[in-house]
Amino acid sequence: MKTKISSLAMIALILASFRLMPVRTISGKVTSVDDGSALPGVNVVVKGTAHSTVTDAQGHYLISAPDQSGVLIFSFLGFQPKEVKIGKTDRIDVVMSPRAKILSE
């Protein structure tokens, strides 16, 4: 019986420590370098985690990040992927460049 109580106490302690981890909400807008237009549908992922989102029709996103040492990865079809360190800011606007690709006949 004591081992069950000890196990439950250990599990509760572990779960409580995860709750105490700082989680921040990062927001921003993703635009194109060509004309500054918003890019809807850009994938935004916190590198090495399952935290992800997609930009809305106006290019805005909102994502939860576990800490300030993380990196956001922005990817969109036809554009070069971009990695941005989170740092201490809660707003990260990104300008993406088209991927230069020469098509052959």
Secondary structure, DSSP 8 states (H G I E B T S, - for coil): -HHHHHHHHHHHHHHHHHHHS--EEEEEEEEETTT--B-TT-EEEETTSS-EEE--TTSEEEEEES-TT-EEEEE-TTB--EEEE-TT-SB--EEE-B-------
